[in-house]
Amino acid sequence: MTQSDENNLENIPPVQFEGDFGRGKTYGNLVPLGLSADVEDPAWLWDQFLVNRSRLVALTNACIQRGVTYRYGSKPAWPVMPPNSPHMFARIDCSGFVGWLLTNAMGFDGLWARGSVEQREWIEPKGFKVSTPDAGMLRDGAVRIAFLPPGPWRPVGHVVLILDGQTLESCGSRGVCRRNWGSEDWMGSPDLRLWVLCPPLPVPRGEVGTIPRSRVVFSALGQVTTYKDLEEEGEIGSA
């Protein structure tokens, strides 16, 4: 993330866009943020967010370097706020961080000030692909969102984004952080609900026969999975 990238986000009003894309809907608008979207798969059957994946990781790393901690109920003062802003938050809760990332890396501000329960209520009736905890371990370029609802031993719920087998989150024990998916017991809870916000990066058209090593998907457990396997399991759509 360059200094110019961050400066492009200063004083830009929040944006929200919904439109037709392939066979589902797309949410977000990266143009006012000065960002370009990663190449998406037009054959994807479900709804999706526009996304700049590099920006997603860079923003999370910037918050980690700043030592942003967790505080329940803390939300950003403004949806569009780069890490170099003088008003940058020092504390943020899980839903506040996810909403901020969606705004600053996907150009969608519809979830930035909501709690995790409200965020799930917005996601659930839409046309996003339902996913599974096991799929969270895949390093396939997909961006997933995972919700853990409140329960008898959990007075507060939790929400994280998952990219390439790692969380992008703000948690009580570490603040803003990245953790390997599957490293905590709750990441295998039957109460978890996951959706794919951005599809796996597509296999380039024209590739036949053996999939090149660069297009092989590795899970966090070291298991080798090809895109063909993912298509058969329904995790990605056929190109």
Secondary structure, 3 states (H helix, E strand, C coil): CCHHHHHCCCCCCCCCCEEEECCEEEECCCHHHCCCCCCCCCCCCCCEECCCHHHHHHHHHHHHHHCCECCCCCCCCCCCCCCCCCCCCCECCHHHHHHHHHHHHHCCCCCCCCCHHHHHHHHCCCCCEEECCHHHHEECCCEEEEEECCECCECCCEEEEEECCEEEEEECCCEEECCECCCCHHHHCCCCEEEEEECCCCCCCCCCCCCCHHHCEEECCCCEECHHHHHHHCCCCCC
